[in-house]
Amino acid sequence: MPQYLIPPGNIRDGEFFAGPDEANHIARAARARAGDEIDIFDGAGNRYRAEITFVSGDRVTGRVKEKLPSPEYATRLTLCFAVVARPALESILEHCTEAGVDVFQPVMASRVQFDLFSDWERRSSRLGQITAAASKQCGRGFLPQVRKPEKLDDLLAAGGACVFASSGGQSPDEAARALAGTREIKLFVGPEGGYTKGELDFARSRGALFMNLGLYTLRAETACLAAASALLTRLG
C-alpha cells in the first residue's frame, strides 16, 4: 500500500487533512474514496493507518486508525557525495533514501565538474521532491535532509567519524567493526576520477577510515548506494 505525506500540523486530534498536491494524488491518481484505508506519514518519524472520510476537489480528510511501525537505522548516516550531473544526482537521492541515508551533503572537490552553488535555490525544491517520493515508496517515516553543497576540506575540518569509499581500504566488515558504537557517520564518495592525493592525505590526517567496495570501478550513483547499504546493514 502506498503512503502519503501529511505534515505534522495537518494531523490533529485523531484527524488528518491532505494539502492540495497530496489530495490531488489521493483523489485523482489513486482514485481513493470515502471509506478507503491509506497509510500516511508526517516526515518526522510517524506513520499511521488512516481511513478517508471526505474527498472533494483538492481536499481529502480522514481519521487516524492506528500507528504503524517506522523502522529506522540507529546509525545516522550523512552521505557526502561529490556533485554529479542531474540524472546521477537524482538517482543518488532516490535510491539512497531507500537505503536509509539521513542527510545528503553534496561536496565540492577539486575534480568536481558540476556547480550546484549558483543554481541551488532553484534546484533544492526539486531535490526535496525526489526524497519525499522515495520515502513514500519505501515506507520511511522520516524525510531525509538535503543540504547545500559544502567544500570537502570544511566537512573534514568539522570533525566526526568519516569514512571514504576507496579502493585499497578495509572491507565493509572490517570498517563496521572499527565503527562499532558510532552513531553519526559521514560517508564520502568521490567524483569521477576520485579525490586528489592531497584531499585523501588531508582526510587521513583527520583520522578518516577508508573502505573498499569490491574489485571493480563503480559509477558515482552505484558507489553511493553500495557504500551506504554496506555500512547501514552492518551497523544497524
Secondary structure, DSSP 8 states (H G I E B T S, - for coil): --EEE--GGGEETTEEEE-HHHHHIIIIIS---TT-EEEEE-BBS-EEEEEEEEEETTEEEEEEEEEE-----SSEEEEEEE---HHHHHHHHHHHHHHT--EEEEEE-TT-----STTHHHHHHHHHHHHHHHHHHHT-SB--EE---EEHHHHHHT-SEEEEEEEEEE-HHHHHHHTTT--EEEEEE--TT---HHHHHHHHHTT-EEE---SS---HHHHHHHHHHHHHHHH-
